[in-house]
Amino acid sequence: MTNRQVILAELPTDRLEVGHFRLQDVPDPVAGPGQVLVATRYLSIDAANRAWMQGATYTSALEGGQVMAGGTIGEVVESDVAGFTAGDLVEGAWGWQTRAAVDARQLHRLTPRPGPLSHQLSLYGTTALTAYFGLLEVTRPQPGETLVVSAAAGAVGNVVCQLGKIAGCRVVAIAGGPAKCAWLTDELGVDAAVDHRDGGFRKALRAACPDGIDVYFDNVGGDILGAALFGMNLHGRISCCGVVSQYDTGSPAPGPRGVPGLLVTKRLTMRGFIVMDFYDGEPARKVEAQNELAAWVDAGKLRPVEDVMEGIDAAPHALVDLLAGGNVGKRMVHVAG
Ligand SMILES: NC(=O)c1ccc[n+]([C@@H]2O[C@H](COP(=O)([O-])OP(=O)(O)OC[C@H]3O[C@@H](n4cnc5c(N)ncnc54)[C@H](OP(=O)(O)O)[C@@H]3O)[C@@H](O)[C@H]2O)c1
């Protein structure tokens, strides 16, 4: 057995390209004391993968020459560690490789749920939990309120849109290009969609929100955050989830006009969060949230939106393309099994 790895050969100084990665085959890893040998089934491809290349965030900065970091789902192949046996399905962050010897303390056994394993990433993993806590806990949306969501056709965004409808909001989605906007209104069921790549974006956003914006779920920062800020109603809430418009560049732009002036005059609340905040030290909250998500799936109110690429060799392109807006829903790479 060999282990195929995707190495981040060098850090990008501007836009990320497939050429920043290289593939290598190395001998099968051997599990040491306290470690479990796992075989990768899926890689989670996330916008945050690129943010980690910009420097330390809530996780340490990436360096050239490492196995590319990222969330993973796999199957235990060998284990002498209590609590893990061959065949167990586990999640972790052992990065872009087909096999790994992982410290058992860094693995979580997956709660079995009906449906394909990919749903663990699209419906019950970090993505959906980010949408769940970042919308429902951070902003507490009320029926009849206008909720605006950016990167709305993406992994986190599509779940926020669906949860916003469940909460009884009027949901206005922001996405790149007419095809995504049509998908959001016709397939996902949002009330309106606005194309941020269109020259008339600001005007179109105003027109789509005739009663103003009560809640803005911000996945992107930059000019789109700026446009949303000017449309916010008094006492509006902004959930700062991420800044994807500033990840794939060597020179991120400063924050938009209106901060802090509009926060003051409109009495806005703008709150950043990291999803783990909501369940670190209190794992029961994570399970509660997953159970509530599962109940909405059973009731036909929440559905998975997945964007799956095949084979570990596809991982570099999967990330580069996601940053360019190529995905609809949760992007992942199916590795094996
Ligand atoms: N706070 C947390 O705990 C947490 C956890 C997970 C994720 N996040 C954040 O959630 C956000 C979404 O991440 P994801 O992994 O779900 O990715 P994603 O939304 O599936 O993919 C990224 C999307 O960003 C959009 N985009 C790229 N460049 C843009 C730009 N310049 N302006 C506007 N939109 C742009 C693209 O959609 P369009 O084609 O529509 O432009 C692309 O599809 C990220 O900011 C990420 O950091 C935060």
The ligand as a MOL file (V3000), in Angstrom:
LIG
                    3D

  0  0  0     0  0            999 V3000
M  V30 BEGIN CTAB
M  V30 COUNTS 48 52 0 0 0
M  V30 BEGIN ATOM
M  V30 1 N -16.8540 31.3840 10.9530 0
M  V30 2 C -16.7690 30.0740 10.7990 0
M  V30 3 O -16.7110 29.2920 11.7470 0
M  V30 4 C -16.7750 29.5210 9.3870 0
M  V30 5 C -16.8400 28.1340 9.1600 0
M  V30 6 C -16.8880 27.6710 7.8420 0
M  V30 7 C -16.8540 28.5980 6.7820 0
M  V30 8 N -16.7470 29.9160 7.0510 0 CHG=1
M  V30 9 C -16.7470 30.9270 5.9790 0
M  V30 10 O -17.8970 30.7380 5.1870 0
M  V30 11 C -17.6570 31.3280 3.9050 0
M  V30 12 C -18.1060 30.3510 2.8420 0
M  V30 13 O -17.1890 29.2720 2.8380 0
M  V30 14 P -17.5000 27.8900 2.0940 0
M  V30 15 O -16.3880 26.9750 2.4390 0
M  V30 16 O -18.9190 27.5330 2.3360 0 CHG=-1
M  V30 17 O -17.3040 28.2810 0.5560 0
M  V30 18 P -18.3840 28.3710 -0.5910 0
M  V30 19 O -19.3580 29.4570 -0.2420 0
M  V30 20 O -18.8990 27.0430 -0.9460 0
M  V30 21 O -17.4600 28.8430 -1.8060 0
M  V30 22 C -16.9380 30.1050 -1.8530 0
M  V30 23 C -17.8380 31.0330 -2.6930 0
M  V30 24 O -17.4210 32.3550 -2.4580 0
M  V30 25 C -17.8380 33.1480 -3.5340 0
M  V30 26 N -16.8140 34.1340 -3.8520 0
M  V30 27 C -15.5230 33.9110 -4.2060 0
M  V30 28 N -14.9010 35.0770 -4.4020 0
M  V30 29 C -15.8180 36.0540 -4.1540 0
M  V30 30 C -15.7740 37.4810 -4.2040 0
M  V30 31 N -14.6610 38.1380 -4.5480 0
M  V30 32 N -16.9010 38.1560 -3.8900 0
M  V30 33 C -18.0290 37.4980 -3.5500 0
M  V30 34 N -18.1300 36.1520 -3.5020 0
M  V30 35 C -17.0350 35.4530 -3.8090 0
M  V30 36 C -18.0740 32.2180 -4.7250 0
M  V30 37 O -19.4550 32.2480 -5.0240 0
M  V30 38 P -20.0770 33.2560 -6.1340 0
M  V30 39 O -19.9400 32.5490 -7.4470 0
M  V30 40 O -21.4750 33.3850 -5.6850 0
M  V30 41 O -19.3030 34.5200 -6.1060 0
M  V30 42 C -17.6960 30.8380 -4.1860 0
M  V30 43 O -18.5370 29.8110 -4.6680 0
M  V30 44 C -16.1710 31.6810 3.8710 0
M  V30 45 O -15.9960 33.0550 4.1300 0
M  V30 46 C -15.5890 30.8540 5.0010 0
M  V30 47 O -14.4010 31.3770 5.5210 0
M  V30 48 C -16.7080 30.3810 8.3390 0
M  V30 END ATOM
M  V30 BEGIN BOND
M  V30 1 1 1 2
M  V30 2 2 2 3
M  V30 3 1 2 4
M  V30 4 1 4 5
M  V30 5 2 4 48
M  V30 6 2 5 6
M  V30 7 1 6 7
M  V30 8 2 7 8
M  V30 9 1 8 9
M  V30 10 1 8 48
M  V30 11 1 9 10
M  V30 12 1 9 46
M  V30 13 1 10 11
M  V30 14 1 11 12
M  V30 15 1 11 44
M  V30 16 1 12 13
M  V30 17 1 13 14
M  V30 18 2 14 15
M  V30 19 1 14 16
M  V30 20 1 14 17
M  V30 21 1 17 18
M  V30 22 2 18 19
M  V30 23 1 18 20
M  V30 24 1 18 21
M  V30 25 1 21 22
M  V30 26 1 22 23
M  V30 27 1 23 24
M  V30 28 1 23 42
M  V30 29 1 24 25
M  V30 30 1 25 26
M  V30 31 1 25 36
M  V30 32 1 26 27
M  V30 33 1 26 35
M  V30 34 2 27 28
M  V30 35 1 28 29
M  V30 36 1 29 30
M  V30 37 2 29 35
M  V30 38 1 30 31
M  V30 39 2 30 32
M  V30 40 1 32 33
M  V30 41 2 33 34
M  V30 42 1 34 35
M  V30 43 1 36 37
M  V30 44 1 36 42
M  V30 45 1 37 38
M  V30 46 2 38 39
M  V30 47 1 38 40
M  V30 48 1 38 41
M  V30 49 1 42 43
M  V30 50 1 44 45
M  V30 51 1 44 46
M  V30 52 1 46 47
M  V30 END BOND
M  V30 END CTAB
M  END
